[in-house]
């Protein structure tokens, strides 16, 4: 039995990392974060948007694990790209809902159409927000819409139904929001009897979309945390104090070892969650929730500890650790914080009503 990536998956990993090493270097991330640009055109040339699009619709028809590999690379490079919504959550929604979506699939696969996701009503509504539907129209406000700079939005109402809304739809008001993570576009949508295409009324479809999105965010955090760990170890080897590298001090060794010990099992956890989504439906939701909750906690610890290893330099823009730090913090809240996810996992296991 194989407990690792296939030759094709290793090739995918090397290809994406090779592209991002240049396209999403720290200097370019700084510039893109300030200018609002992203690396999606280059990823589209690599075929990344087509990963989960069925082959019959012009896509690659690959697995959730393949997508998680890409998500990990994006997190390691803090790459600005609408990957979670455009390449994962909307394709999963279209596949799960059924019907003829070949035209939209083709546009997604080519990168010509970008998607945003407003799914908060599907798992917990904030005060001052909430989406209601009336036939094929929506009313209400969606906060913290993920991948906001989009052509089409996937929206959940308060009954866990899913809708598609065009960015130019009538009576749709859009306002960009500023968050701690400048590598992601986030915004607020206000609907007022806004025309929408009803995609599904089945809560199971929404759950499949949330599970996929949560696994991608966990993989993204895994990549960001691994990069922060690697930078801490490298810095500890080079930074000298009392005429010796700080990595030779026992306290610093323990900090780095604790980060490595906490992160190492997480990769297998992400891989299994992705595998379960495709092949073990009875375990998919439980595993996705536990995985994102656990990665959120481990990522938070590594972000904090890596910054401490760097000392005062860890807070400077010269080192740039704050890009990964903020990425991990923002991922923690997206699609459910750890407390909410553990409650969902408990319900999935029928431990609570």
Secondary structure as GFF3:
##gff-version 3
##sequence-region A 1 353
A	DSSP	alpha_helix	7	23	.	.	.	ID=ss1
A	DSSP	alpha_helix	26	35	.	.	.	ID=ss2
A	DSSP	alpha_helix	40	46	.	.	.	ID=ss3
A	DSSP	three_ten_helix	48	50	.	.	.	ID=ss4
A	DSSP	three_ten_helix	55	57	.	.	.	ID=ss5
A	DSSP	alpha_helix	64	76	.	.	.	ID=ss6
A	DSSP	alpha_helix	83	83	.	.	.	ID=ss7
A	DSSP	pi_helix	84	89	.	.	.	ID=ss8
A	DSSP	alpha_helix	90	97	.	.	.	ID=ss9
A	DSSP	alpha_helix	102	110	.	.	.	ID=ss10
A	DSSP	beta_strand	115	118	.	.	.	ID=ss11
A	DSSP	three_ten_helix	120	122	.	.	.	ID=ss12
A	DSSP	beta_strand	130	133	.	.	.	ID=ss13
A	DSSP	beta_strand	137	146	.	.	.	ID=ss14
A	DSSP	beta_strand	152	156	.	.	.	ID=ss15
A	DSSP	beta_strand	162	166	.	.	.	ID=ss16
A	DSSP	beta_strand	172	177	.	.	.	ID=ss17
A	DSSP	beta_strand	186	195	.	.	.	ID=ss18
A	DSSP	beta_strand	197	200	.	.	.	ID=ss19
A	DSSP	alpha_helix	203	238	.	.	.	ID=ss20
A	DSSP	beta_strand	240	241	.	.	.	ID=ss21
A	DSSP	beta_strand	244	245	.	.	.	ID=ss22
A	DSSP	three_ten_helix	246	248	.	.	.	ID=ss23
A	DSSP	alpha_helix	250	279	.	.	.	ID=ss24
A	DSSP	alpha_helix	281	310	.	.	.	ID=ss25
A	DSSP	three_ten_helix	311	315	.	.	.	ID=ss26
A	DSSP	alpha_helix	321	333	.	.	.	ID=ss27
A	DSSP	alpha_helix	338	348	.	.	.	ID=ss28
###
